[in-house]
């Protein structure tokens, strides 16, 4: 039986749910902009998880010029990192224990469509840094998630890796990068077709055993 040589993770909707604290932070930030006359809801924030900055700006502030929308979203993303370093987010049940267990056998990585500082806020506040070998954000490379998955796999020569994520965007990124996808069905998104899935992250190690048993 072959063994996986790496496991990659999405962050939002997969390892934690930061949406409550992000909502608080973003509403503080947008008060600084006279162009915005609304209060963001938790549903607004959960609806943009996994998107990159231009996509977020288009979805949340379609009435604004693209440049201004991107400016506001970028400011929100910058300030949310400082906020989350102080508050953390809501960890999914069993996440810490599962990651600690997996880290004993596999190199672990995070690839997320976020700005620099966001993954770090998760790692620092929740003291998770020692479990992950590396991570990549969209801003660090300027690339889409599929390309960042490919970069991690090439850098660490991962021939047999899987990616745990929660959205259709994650699924498409895995298809494009040739990486097997596992759905975190407890997260924010939906996917198309029949895929490997876990109802809670603590089920992931058992699924990995099944995946390895099927590997040629």
C-alpha positions in Angstrom: 0.0 0.0 0.0 1.4 3.4 -1.0 1.3 6.3 1.4 0.4 9.9 0.8 3.5 12.2 0.8 1.6 15.4 1.6 -1.8 16.8 2.6 -2.9 20.3 1.6 -5.6 22.3 3.3 -7.8 25.2 2.6 -8.3 27.5 5.6 -11.7 29.1 5.8 -14.5 26.6 6.1 -12.0 23.8 6.5 -9.8 24.5 9.5 -11.6 27.4 11.1 -14.6 29.7 10.7 -13.4 33.3 11.2 -16.5 34.9 9.7 -17.9 36.3 12.9 -14.8 38.2 13.8 -14.1 39.2 10.2 -17.6 40.7 10.0 -16.8 42.8 13.1 -13.5 43.9 11.6 -14.8 44.7 8.2 -17.7 46.8 9.5 -15.2 48.9 11.5 -13.0 49.4 8.4 -15.8 50.3 5.9 -17.0 53.1 8.2 -13.9 55.0 7.1 -15.2 55.1 3.5 -18.0 57.5 2.7 -18.7 55.5 -0.5 -20.1 52.6 1.5 -23.5 53.1 3.2 -24.3 49.6 4.5 -23.5 47.2 7.3 -22.1 43.8 6.3 -23.8 40.7 7.7 -22.4 37.4 8.7 -24.0 35.9 5.6 -22.2 38.5 3.4 -18.9 37.5 4.8 -19.6 33.8 4.6 -20.6 34.3 1.0 -17.2 35.6 -0.1 -15.0 33.1 1.7 -12.6 31.5 -0.8 -12.8 34.4 -3.3 -9.8 36.6 -4.2 -9.9 40.4 -3.7 -11.4 41.4 -7.1 -14.1 38.9 -6.8 -15.0 40.0 -3.3 -15.1 43.6 -4.4 -17.5 42.8 -7.3 -19.8 40.8 -5.1 -20.0 43.1 -2.0 -19.6 46.5 -3.7 -21.0 46.2 -7.2 -22.1 49.8 -7.2 -18.5 51.1 -6.8 -15.9 51.5 -9.4 -13.7 48.5 -9.6 -10.6 50.3 -8.4 -12.4 51.7 -5.3 -14.0 48.4 -4.5 -10.6 46.7 -4.6 -9.1 49.4 -2.4 -11.8 49.0 0.2 -11.6 45.2 0.3 -7.8 45.3 0.5 -8.0 47.6 3.5 -10.5 45.3 5.1 -8.3 42.3 4.5 -5.3 44.1 5.9 -7.0 45.2 9.1 -8.8 41.8 9.6 -5.4 40.2 10.1 -4.5 42.5 13.0 -7.9 41.8 14.4 -7.7 38.1 14.1 -4.2 38.0 15.7 -6.0 39.3 18.8 -9.2 37.3 18.7 -8.6 34.2 16.6 -11.5 32.4 14.9 -13.8 29.5 15.7 -12.0 26.2 15.3 -14.0 23.3 13.9 -14.6 20.5 16.4 -11.6 18.1 16.5 -9.5 20.2 14.2 -6.4 20.6 16.5 -6.4 17.0 17.5 -6.8 15.8 13.9 -4.0 18.1 12.6 -1.7 17.0 15.4 -2.4 13.3 14.6 -1.9 13.8 10.8 1.3 15.8 11.3 2.9 12.8 13.0 2.7 10.9 9.6 2.5 13.5 6.8 3.9 16.9 5.8 1.0 19.3 6.0 0.4 22.5 4.1 -2.1 25.4 3.8 -3.0 27.0 0.4 -5.6 29.8 0.7 -6.9 32.6 -1.5 -6.1 35.3 1.0 -3.7 38.2 1.5 -0.4 37.9 3.4 -0.9 37.8 7.2 -4.2 35.9 7.2 -2.8 32.4 7.4 -0.2 33.7 9.9 -3.0 35.0 12.2 -4.5 31.5 12.3 -1.2 29.9 13.0 -0.1 32.4 15.6 -3.2 32.8 17.6 -4.1 29.2 17.8 -0.5 28.0 18.1 -0.7 25.7 15.0 2.5 26.7 13.2 4.5 23.7 14.4 2.2 21.3 12.6 2.5 22.8 9.1 5.6 22.6 6.9 4.6 25.5 4.7 1.8 27.7 3.4 1.0 29.9 0.4 -1.5 32.8 0.1 -2.8 34.3 -3.1 -0.9 37.6 -2.5 2.4 35.9 -1.8 2.6 34.7 -5.5 -0.1 36.6 -7.3 -1.4 33.3 -8.6 -4.7 31.5 -8.5 -5.1 28.6 -6.0 -4.5 25.9 -8.7 -1.1 27.4 -9.4 -0.2 27.7 -5.8 -1.2 24.1 -5.2 1.1 23.2 -8.0 3.9 25.3 -6.6 3.7 23.6 -3.2 3.7 20.2 -4.8 6.7 20.9 -7.0 8.7 22.5 -4.2 8.3 19.5 -2.0 8.1 16.9 -4.7 4.6 15.7 -3.6 3.7 12.9 -6.0 0.8 11.6 -4.0 -1.0 14.4 -2.2 -4.7 15.3 -1.5 -6.4 18.7 -0.8 -9.1 19.2 1.8 -11.3 22.1 0.9 -15.0 23.2 1.1 -15.9 25.1 -2.1 -16.5 24.5 -5.8 -13.5 26.8 -6.3 -11.3 24.4 -4.3 -12.6 21.5 -6.4 -11.8 23.3 -9.7 -8.3 24.3 -8.4 -7.7 20.6 -7.6 -8.9 19.5 -11.0 -6.7 22.0 -12.7 -3.6 21.1 -10.7 -4.3 17.3 -10.9 -4.7 17.0 -7.2 -7.3 14.7 -5.6 -9.9 16.7 -3.8 -11.7 15.9 -0.6 -14.8 18.0 0.4 -15.1 19.4 3.9 -18.9 19.2 3.8 -19.2 21.1 7.1 -17.8 24.2 5.4 -19.3 27.0 3.4 -19.6 25.8 -0.2 -21.0 23.3 -2.6 -19.4 21.2 -5.2 -20.5 19.3 -8.4 -20.4 15.6 -8.8 -19.5 12.7 -6.6 -16.4 13.4 -4.5 -14.6 12.1 -1.5 -16.1 14.0 1.5 -16.0 14.2 5.3 -18.8 15.4 7.5 -16.3 16.5 10.2 -12.6 17.0 10.1 -12.0 14.2 12.7 -13.2 11.7 10.0 -10.4 12.7 7.7 -7.7 10.3 9.0 -10.0 7.3 8.3 -10.7 8.6 4.8 -7.0 9.0 4.2 -6.5 5.3 5.0 -9.2 4.4 2.5 -7.6 6.6 -0.1 -4.2 5.0 0.5 -5.7 1.5 0.2 -6.9 2.4 -3.3 -3.6 3.9 -4.4 -1.7 1.8 -7.0 
